[in-house]
Structures are given as structure tokens and as C-alpha cells.
Amino acid sequence: MSAFSLKTEIEIAGIKIFLTQKRIRSLHLRISAPDGEVRVSAPLRYGLARIKEFILQKIEWIKKNQIRIRKLRDEGKIILPKKFISGEEHYFFGEKFLLELVQNSTANKVLFKISGVEVSRGNVIELHVKKLSNLAQRQKLMDNFYRKHLKEVVPGMITKYEEKMGVAVAEFRVKKMKTRWGTCNVKARRIWLSLELAKKPLGFLESTVVHEMVHLLERGHNKKFYGLMDQFMPEWQIWDKKKIEI
């Protein structure tokens, strides 16, 4: 993004438009969840009349999609970005917790109840921060905590299925993924797992690990691949359905 930009608000056909002009080549329009907010990015060289003409050409499309997005929001079908503040719902290995933000704590840490062992007060995640924190800092703490627990749980799953499958995983790593639960580099025998798996039930995490390990025996998603999935973890399809519940 250019260091120089002009920002303003305009209204067209009763719709508020957040306009940013910067050093780009063409016009861009987007409608954001959860409220159907309309944002337009335009080249600095474009006059306001040209920008308004572009928006007017899209006005029916804008109205239609605002209605769609707001309907999804009202039906609870849009997952809002987390702010990591007290009162939010968060998941850990399939269990729901309420977040409690503890500011000015003696240490940065996350505490909660897991596997029946009382680590905190009931179904509450306590996010402790040493001082007043911003969103990025709080999210990083939670991400690190999720990553830590994945790295504690996954090795045992890998060992279990290495023995069953007769394969060897050289290493596994965890990273944020937008569109995948995992990937497998067959040549390097390396598995990547999505950080989001820390929020899903352990059964789905296990089925994902098995899925990526099966790629060491069969690269493609074909009849042989799913036959191996059925062989090594017959219940994988049950867990695959449960992933959408959270």
C-alpha cells in the first residue's frame, strides 16, 4: 500500500461509502461483514465524478449483497473476528469457553480447564497480560498457546499411525492456513497442520493427521486414498462432519 492516500466518506443512493484514493491502477469495491460496510479504493488521478459513476453502476449489486451479508449476520452464520476481550466465546479442542481478559497481570499466560483437570475456574479461558495490550498482542498470546498444545498432542498421534501404516514422518509443523487443515510434502515427509485445529475436537485433529500421513502412501485423493483412510481410521468421516459444528 502506498504511503500516501486520501480518505473520505461519501453517500450515494442513501448508502455510505468509505473511499480511499491512493497510488493504484484501477478501482476496487468490497462489501465487508458483518454490517455490509462498503469500501472503495480508487486511483489518485480519478475525479470524484468518475468514482461516483462507477459506484452507481454497481449500486443494485451493492444493495443485494448488503442484504445477503446482514441476513447471514442475523442468522449467526458469519463468524466475527475475535477481539480477545472478556465475554467472548472461544474453543479449545472442541470445548467452548468464555474468555476473561486479565490486564496488568504478573505474567503473560493463558489458563483454563482441559480434559477434566481444573486449571482455571470452570469453562473460562483466562488471558493474562502484563500490561494494557492491543488486539495483535492478545491474539499472539492465544496463538502461541494453541500452537504449544498442538505440539504436545500431535506427536503421539503420529507415532500411533506410523506403527499402523508402516511409514515415517520426518517432522510436522504448525502454521496459520486460510483454506486448508493440513498439507503433506511427500518428498520431505513433512506435515503442516493448521493452527485452527487446536479449536476443533481431538477426533477431527486426529483424522487430519491421518489424512496427511496417508498421502505418504497415496498422493492423490482417489479411491485408494479413501480406502486407506477407512482402513486406518474407520470413523474419520464422522469427525469430518463434526468439524462444521464449531
Buried (B, 14 or more C-beta within 10 A) or exposed (E): EEEEEEEEEBEBEEBEBBBBBBEBEEBEBEBEBBEBBBEBBBBEEBEEEEBBEBBEEBBEEBBEBBEEBBEBBEEEEBEEEBEBEBEBEBBBBBBEBBBBBEEEBEEBBBBBBBEEEEEBEEEBBBBBBEEEBEEEBBBBBBBEBBBEBBBEBBEEBBEBBBEEBEBEBEEBEBEEBEEEBBBBBEEEBBBBBBBBBBBBBBBBBBBBBBBBBBBBBBEEEEEEBBEBBEEBBEEBEEBBEBBEEB
